[in-house]
């Protein structure tokens, strides 16, 4: 996948660069629920702030920013971040 496409999947929420779980799962080629289950199953391997759930307001703001996005693209409300590197693992 091209870097520009990945960069377009990164959003700034709560002052952090984050990616929706749905987008990260697509990059890894797995269903979103499988990614979330794996992270929950191995919580001790991730920093406490690795994942958080968006508020309704944050979710709506993301949707309004993605003018051309299909509604089902932004269904997910879980984001994944990695503060120390400013990116994702």
N, C-alpha and C positions, 0 to 999 in steps of 0.2 A: 504494500500500500504506500502511496506517495506521502511524503512528509506534510505537504500542504493539506492533504485530505485529513490526516490525523490531527493537525493543528486546528482545523476547523471544528473538530469534535471536542476541543478543550474549551471550557467556559470558566469565567471567574465568578465564584459564588462565595460569599462571606470572606472575601479577600484572598481566597485560595484558588489556584488553578485546579480544576476538577474535570472529570469525565463521567458521563452517565454510565451506569452499569451496563445498560443495553449496548452502548457503543463499544465498551471494552470487551464485552462478551463476543460481539461481532468480530472484533479484531482477532480474538483468540479462536474463533470458529466454534463457539459453544453456545447453548441456550442461556439466556440471562439467569434463569433460576439455578442452573448448574454452577455458574460463576458465583452467585450469592451464597449458595449452599457450601461451596468450597471455602469461601472466605470465612463464613460462620463456623465451619467445622475446624478451621485452623486459626481461630482468632488470636491465639498466642503468638503467631508469626508476624502479625501486623501491628503497627502503632495504634494506639487508642483512637486517633483521629483519622485513620485510613479511610473509613466509610462513615457517611452520615445520611440521614433521610432529609430530603428537602421539605420545607414547609409548603403549604398550598400556594402562598404568595410567590415563593421562589420558583415553583413549578410553572405557575402562570406567566411569570416574567420571562422564563426561558422560552415558553411557547410563543410569546409575543415577539421575541427576538428572532425566532426562526420562521420568518414570514412565509417562506416557500416550503417549509417542512410539512409532511403529512401528520395529522393528529396522532396517529399511532406511534410515531417516532418518539414522541416525548411522554409516553405513558409512564415510563420509569421515574421513580422519585428517589432513587438511591444514587449517590455520587461517590466517587472514589478519588482520593487525593493522596499526595505524598508531599508534605510541607518541606521537608529538609532539602529535597532536590528540585522543588518547584514543578515537578512533573509526576509521572506515574511509573509504576513498576509493571 
